[in-house]
Amino acid sequence: MALDFKNILATLKSGVKDLAQSTLKDFIASATADGQAIIDSLQNDLERWTQQLANGEITKKDFEFLVLGQKDLIEMMALKQAGIAEIQAEKFKNGVFDLITNTVTGLVP
């Protein structure tokens, strides 16, 4: 199955900005930068895993496992520099990973 991964990527980046606006109102720019950095750092893997999901090579559960397995490797640098508490930064990071898994698994049949 052919996918428009650029559209999926744009949807994810837009979702990150919306998530930043709704969760860290005073730090939208920092949160958006960190969220988009997560997506950028995972872009190659996300594209490969999304295609594998679309081709039926992996399940949605496998996709979620692969994505969430990257969570501990990612740091929220801009939010830390802005002085956001670790708990708030982690909540936002969890929201970004949920956004990724929910968006992709929702778009891929």
TIROFI-513524 format. One record per residue (C-alpha): residue in three letters; x, y, z. Coordinates in steps of 0.2 Angstrom, whole numbers, padded with zeros to 4 digits, always signed. Layout:
N
ALAXYZ ...
! end
This chain:
109
MET+0000+0000+0000 ALA+0007+0017-0005 LEU+0007+0030+0008 ASP+0009+0049+0008 PHE+0021+0050+0022 LYS+0024+0068+0020 ASN+0006+0071+0024 ILE+0007+0060+0039 LEU+0023+0070+0045 ALA+0014+0087+0042 THR-0001+0080+0052 LEU+0011+0075+0066 LYS+0020+0092+0067 SER+0003+0101+0067 GLY-0003+0090+0081 VAL+0013+0094+0091 LYS+0009+0112+0090 ASP-0009+0110+0095 LEU-0003+0099+0110 ALA+0010+0112+0115 GLN-0004+0126+0115 SER-0016+0115+0125 THR-0003+0109+0138 LEU+0011+0121+0140 LYS+0003+0138+0136 ASP+0018+0148+0143 PHE+0031+0138+0134 ILE+0023+0135+0117 ALA+0038+0138+0107 SER+0050+0127+0117 ALA+0037+0113+0118 THR+0034+0114+0099 ALA+0053+0114+0096 ASP+0055+0098+0107 GLY+0040+0089+0100 GLN+0045+0093+0082 ALA+0063+0087+0086 ILE+0056+0071+0092 ILE+0047+0068+0076 ASP+0062+0074+0066 SER+0073+0062+0075 LEU+0061+0047+0072 GLN+0057+0052+0054 ASN+0066+0038+0045 ASP+0061+0025+0058 LEU+0043+0031+0057 GLU+0042+0031+0038 ARG+0049+0013+0038 TRP+0037+0007+0052 THR+0022+0016+0045 GLN+0025+0007+0028 GLN+0027-0009+0036 LEU+0011-0007+0046 ALA+0002-0002+0029 ASN+0009-0017+0021 GLY+0003-0029+0035 GLU+0021-0033+0039 ILE+0019-0028+0057 THR+0003-0025+0068 LYS-0003-0009+0076 LYS+0003-0016+0093 ASP+0020-0019+0085 PHE+0020-0001+0078 GLU+0016+0006+0095 PHE+0029-0005+0104 LEU+0043+0001+0091 VAL+0038+0019+0094 LEU+0036+0019+0112 GLY+0053+0010+0114 GLN+0061+0026+0108 LYS+0053+0037+0122 ASP+0067+0034+0134 LEU+0080+0039+0122 ILE+0073+0056+0118 GLU+0076+0071+0129 MET+0066+0087+0130 MET+0081+0100+0128 ALA+0071+0116+0124 LEU+0059+0113+0138 LYS+0073+0109+0151 GLN+0082+0125+0145 ALA+0066+0135+0148 GLY+0065+0129+0165 ILE+0050+0117+0164 ALA+0048+0105+0178 GLU+0053+0087+0173 ILE+0036+0080+0177 GLN+0028+0093+0164 ALA+0041+0089+0151 GLU+0038+0070+0153 LYS+0019+0073+0152 PHE+0022+0083+0136 LYS+0034+0070+0129 ASN+0021+0056+0133 GLY+0008+0066+0124 VAL+0019+0067+0108 PHE+0022+0049+0108 ASP+0003+0046+0110 LEU+0000+0058+0096 ILE+0012+0048+0085 THR+0005+0031+0088 ASN-0014+0037+0088 THR-0011+0047+0072 VAL-0002+0034+0062 THR-0013+0019+0068 GLY-0028+0029+0064 LEU-0023+0034+0047 VAL-0017+0016+0042 PRO-0030+0003+0039 
! end
